[in-house]
Amino acid sequence: MSETGLPPPFPAAPELQTQQWFNSREPLSLGVLRGKVVVIEAFQMLCPGCVSHGLPQATRIHDTFNAADVAVLGLHTVFEHHEAMTPISLAAFLHEYRIRFPVGVDAPGNGSGMPKTMAAYRMQGTPTLLLIDRRGRLRAQHFGAASDLLVGAEIMKLMSEPPDP
């Protein structure tokens, strides 16, 4: 809370810039998901922290919270080893690791090597967990491993807030 007793202003979450979706019948956007708490796990297939911590945590969140309240998305954001992390490889990876929530492929950057959504959120790397409130505002960004207890508490706090003022 600020000194005025009002919540601090939170920035609007940048829209996802994806080129393809897996585990979804249609492309997803934050606009479509407005009214839900949105959890985004940004990852790379060849990132050890993503495989050992980030994706398992996102799966636990997906399996724990009601999809009517909390949308869990993956964002495959490749900034290295591009030739090894193709959509065909990602499809096999998602199948083998039993990732059932929607996963978008971050759009390639404009010459910087950093994908567009990754750049828009100023991510430091992967894994990165983003929490977006029901109003579409970025409320938390965790780089690396965040504890399940902390993330669960943050999600519950966001769920307790009204969708619109």
Buried (B, 14 or more C-beta within 10 A) or exposed (E): EEEEEEEEEBEEBBEBBBEBBBBEEEEBEBEEBBBBBBBBBBBBBBBEBBBEBBBBBBBBBBEEBEEEEBBBBBBBBBBEEEEEBEEEBBBEBBEEEEBEBBBBBBBBBEEEEBBBBBBBBEBEBBBBBBBBBBBBBBBBBBBEEBEBEEBBEBBEBBBEEEEEE
